[in-house]
Amino acid sequence: MPSTASEAIVHAILLRIVEERKSAGMSQERLAELSSIDLGVISRAEHLLRIPAMASILDLAQALDLDLSQLLADAIKEAEKQAG
């Protein structure tokens, strides 16, 4: 469970990236290739074990062709909903 609002937003972004990757039928390995992000970083991020650098999160989102502004807006809404 995220302890701050910003952590909640980042978690929501990471969960959305996982959802989009799986929806596209893409493996973590393929996402690593497309984003030039280490597979271990992706795995730990997807399991919310470690928060990657913002640049890495942006690279992952771009590799999935996600609209960054919409991704952030959706994550903020989700974090607010989770906060109650």
Order of alpha helices (4+ residues) and beta strands (2+ residues): alpha-alpha-alpha-alpha-alpha
